[in-house]
Amino acid sequence: MSTGSGPQADLELAHLLADAAGVVSLGHFQRELRRWRKADGSLATEADLAVEDEVRGRLGVERPGDAVLGEERGQTGSGYRRWIIDGIDGTADFVAGSPHCEIPDAPQMLDIVFKRGLPVRPELRSLPWSASRI
């Protein structure tokens, strides 16, 4: 999957990660899922973990020096670049089988001031990608 280095390569990798996250999440969509409440009272499911684990695994191969902050598994690494993973945004909607959930994947580059968010709508077979400088 190697995409090289630099901002364009990171965006290409983010697209590949979003695709992979969509495939994993779709495998859990509209299925009976193991679920629990986190300490803050929010809902989590095995799908949240599966998506985060898939993205973390691929990042470990493609960007082993990068930091990763995941909603379910916390922070790992301390690279200048940090990928932020919220496996499923709208877990309650996802569990209910509603199309109003997203699979976001946002790499955050701390020193380059470049922000990208790639929400995935697997249940709609939609990848509304965007890239913007802030």
Secondary structure as GFF3:
##gff-version 3
##sequence-region A 1 134
A	DSSP	alpha_helix	7	28	.	.	.	ID=ss1
A	DSSP	beta_strand	35	37	.	.	.	ID=ss2
A	DSSP	beta_strand	43	45	.	.	.	ID=ss3
A	DSSP	alpha_helix	46	62	.	.	.	ID=ss4
A	DSSP	beta_strand	67	70	.	.	.	ID=ss5
A	DSSP	beta_strand	74	76	.	.	.	ID=ss6
A	DSSP	beta_strand	81	85	.	.	.	ID=ss7
A	DSSP	alpha_helix	91	95	.	.	.	ID=ss8
A	DSSP	beta_strand	105	109	.	.	.	ID=ss9
A	DSSP	beta_strand	114	117	.	.	.	ID=ss10
A	DSSP	three_ten_helix	122	124	.	.	.	ID=ss11
A	DSSP	beta_strand	130	133	.	.	.	ID=ss12
###
